[in-house]
Amino acid sequence: MSLLRYGFQEAQNIARAKKEADRFAMEVAARQYKRAIAVVGSEYATVLQLEAETEAREDAVASLTTALGTKQPIPSVDIVSSDADYTFQYPGSGLIQIHNGTLTANRLTTLSATGAYDGMVVYFSRTGSGAFDWNIGSIKALAPMTWLTTVFEAGTFYPLQYGAL
């Protein structure tokens, strides 16, 4: 009888061990599943965030394009070599003005508001020589190897940046 009892207890122990192993396997699988869901979830959240950022950028570009309408110019460059005063007037003048001539006296570029629009940016660069200044309106006098960036707003040109080349 003790052999039967021993066999019965052994079978119960094996059944308990199997049940414990199954429970442990289920816990491990559940933890791994939760980790996988967390990883996939965070990756999915990243994808959603990137999609939202892309959509926001596309909306901003569309809004800006609408706001600019036909005013969005194709930048053109004027190379000025003359030793004389002249008038900047858009659209006949390029938005990038490079003066590479030698000045024998102070020279003035008059900034005309005719044709200019709010937010228009104009770049001036003096690469030429001479001991005299190239005056950009009444905004700034450019010596050789200097530059100026202006913006037009409400009928007036304003300085934005200035520096040396």
Helices and strands as residue ranges (DSSP letters): H 2-68, G 69-71, E 77-80, E 86-88, E 96-99, E 107-111, E 121-126, E 134-136, E 140-142, E 146-153, E 156-164
